[in-house]
Amino acid sequence: MGTVEGCSTLLLFFGAMPLKYLAGYPLAVTIVGALHGVLFVLLCALLVRGIARVPLAPPLAALGIAAAIVPFGPFLYDRKLRALLG
């Protein structure tokens, strides 16, 4: 899910925002921004649910919440989880 949310961030930054500011098409940010917002909330909810089901060390759980907020953080956090959980 982190990869999907991270891709929505890329689409927002490098697709919708240039369309808004360079091509005068603000609807792109409205649509992609709403989609990104839904995916962000879903990622946070799934992270909280996952922490309840998979015993993670508190620092690793906190890192997951922080990674959800930082652009490109979900990509890095997913890779770290894959390495730890195999």
C-alpha positions in Angstrom: 0.0 0.0 0.0 2.9 2.3 0.7 4.0 1.9 -2.9 0.6 2.9 -4.2 0.5 6.0 -2.0 4.0 6.9 -2.9 3.1 6.6 -6.6 0.1 8.9 -6.0 2.5 11.5 -4.5 4.7 11.3 -7.6 1.6 11.6 -9.9 0.5 14.7 -7.9 4.0 16.3 -7.9 5.1 15.5 -11.4 1.8 15.2 -13.3 -1.0 17.2 -11.8 0.9 20.1 -10.4 2.7 20.9 -13.7 -0.7 20.6 -15.5 -2.1 23.1 -13.1 0.7 25.7 -13.1 2.2 25.2 -16.6 -0.9 24.3 -18.6 -3.6 26.1 -16.6 -5.5 23.0 -15.8 -6.3 23.1 -12.1 -8.8 20.3 -12.2 -5.9 17.8 -12.4 -4.7 18.8 -8.9 -8.3 18.6 -7.6 -8.7 15.0 -8.9 -5.3 13.6 -8.1 -5.1 15.5 -4.8 -8.3 14.0 -3.6 -7.2 10.5 -4.7 -3.8 11.1 -2.9 -5.6 12.2 0.2 -7.8 9.1 0.3 -4.8 6.8 -0.2 -2.8 8.7 2.5 -5.6 8.1 5.1 -6.0 4.5 4.0 -2.2 4.0 4.4 -2.3 5.4 7.9 -5.2 3.3 8.8 -3.6 0.1 7.5 -0.4 1.0 9.2 -2.2 1.3 12.6 -4.0 -2.0 11.9 -0.8 -3.7 10.9 1.0 -2.5 14.0 -1.8 -4.1 16.1 -1.5 -7.4 14.3 2.3 -7.7 13.7 4.5 -7.0 16.7 6.8 -4.2 15.7 9.2 -2.4 17.9 7.8 1.0 19.0 10.6 2.9 17.1 9.8 1.0 13.9 6.1 1.7 14.3 6.8 5.4 14.9 9.0 5.4 11.8 6.1 4.1 9.8 3.8 6.9 10.9 6.6 9.5 10.1 7.2 7.9 6.7 3.6 8.2 5.8 3.9 12.0 6.2 7.2 12.6 4.4 7.2 12.5 0.6 8.8 9.3 -0.7 8.8 7.9 2.9 6.5 5.1 2.1 8.9 3.7 -0.5 11.7 3.6 2.0 9.6 2.2 4.8 8.2 -0.6 2.6 11.7 -1.6 1.7 12.8 -1.6 5.3 9.7 -3.8 6.3 10.3 -6.2 3.5 14.0 -6.6 4.6 13.0 -7.2 8.3 9.9 -9.4 7.8 11.3 -11.3 4.8 
